[in-house]
Amino acid sequence: MPVPPVTLGGVYSAIVKIQNLANPQVQWRNSWDFISPAAPTPGTNIIAAILDFQQQCIHSDAQIVDISAYHWARGRQPYPQGMAIFTEPVQLVGTADAGWGFSSGEYVPLGGEVVARIDHTPNVGNKPGRTFLRGLIGKNEVSALSGGRYSMVSGSPVTNTKLQQVLTNSTLAGYIGTQTAGQQLCIVRYSRKTGTVTGNVSVSGFVLMGVSTNRQTRKNPR
């Protein structure tokens, strides 16, 4: 039975769309939930900060093409989350080489299923949020046994220490653990089973959990 849309006042979602420069049909998204006292506007405050961080997490073979903001919502409605408050077209080529300290020519792309998993530490409770960064980790950063899982190799520039440096260098750090202009990244606790919000907590930090794998496509349940 379809779950009617559930909304949460004062909470918004930003969805960043990224594409491969050589083949623009290769695209992926990252979404970010945040608290804001007013609806966000293009190019300002937390929207600019999210773009700043995301640009440093893709390489120069990809670019951010747009960012859209939505009222936070779940349930049956047009994908991804109803009608956008706005969509801002941008052309931001990735700067991960400089941001994470890759040596010249060190990055060799992997398939889109290989991602860096970043956990969002909640300021209350112990269940983190998660972001999966595609297009950051390359072949030289991982190893695996036949049939086994990927693991990060020693000496990879993709480390938790580097993540903290990227956060510090980007303006997104101002929206984690503190509130800039009343805005802050957050984690919404939502139960699909009951169709209810069970909590809403701010994010106090990011932790790089290492390499993971993720599906490249998702089926939107109807």
Rosetta blueprint (number, residue, H / E / L):
1 M L
2 P L
3 V L
4 P L
5 P L
6 V E
7 T E
8 L E
9 G E
10 G E
11 V E
12 Y E
13 S E
14 A E
15 I E
16 V E
17 K E
18 I E
19 Q E
20 N E
21 L L
22 A L
23 N L
24 P L
25 Q L
26 V L
27 Q E
28 W E
29 R E
30 N E
31 S E
32 W E
33 D E
34 F E
35 I E
36 S L
37 P L
38 A L
39 A L
40 P L
41 T L
42 P L
43 G L
44 T L
45 N H
46 I H
47 I H
48 A H
49 A H
50 I H
51 L H
52 D H
53 F H
54 Q H
55 Q H
56 Q L
57 C L
58 I L
59 H L
60 S L
61 D L
62 A E
63 Q E
64 I E
65 V E
66 D E
67 I E
68 S E
69 A E
70 Y E
71 H E
72 W E
73 A E
74 R E
75 G L
76 R L
77 Q L
78 P L
79 Y L
80 P L
81 Q L
82 G L
83 M L
84 A L
85 I L
86 F E
87 T E
88 E E
89 P E
90 V E
91 Q E
92 L E
93 V E
94 G L
95 T L
96 A H
97 D H
98 A H
99 G H
100 W H
101 G L
102 F L
103 S L
104 S L
105 G L
106 E L
107 Y L
108 V L
109 P L
110 L L
111 G L
112 G L
113 E L
114 V E
115 V E
116 A E
117 R E
118 I E
119 D E
120 H E
121 T E
122 P E
123 N L
124 V L
125 G L
126 N L
127 K L
128 P L
129 G E
130 R E
131 T E
132 F E
133 L E
134 R E
135 G L
136 L L
137 I L
138 G L
139 K H
140 N H
141 E H
142 V E
143 S E
144 A L
145 L L
146 S L
147 G L
148 G L
149 R L
150 Y L
151 S E
152 M E
153 V L
154 S L
155 G L
156 S L
157 P L
158 V L
159 T L
160 N H
161 T H
162 K H
163 L H
164 Q H
165 Q H
166 V H
167 L H
168 T H
169 N H
170 S L
171 T H
172 L H
173 A H
174 G H
175 Y H
176 I L
177 G L
178 T L
179 Q L
180 T E
181 A L
182 G L
183 Q E
184 Q E
185 L E
186 C E
187 I E
188 V E
189 R E
190 Y E
191 S E
192 R L
193 K L
194 T L
195 G L
196 T E
197 V E
198 T E
199 G E
200 N E
201 V E
202 S E
203 V E
204 S E
205 G E
206 F E
207 V E
208 L E
209 M E
210 G E
211 V E
212 S E
213 T E
214 N L
215 R L
216 Q L
217 T L
218 R L
219 K L
220 N L
221 P L
222 R L
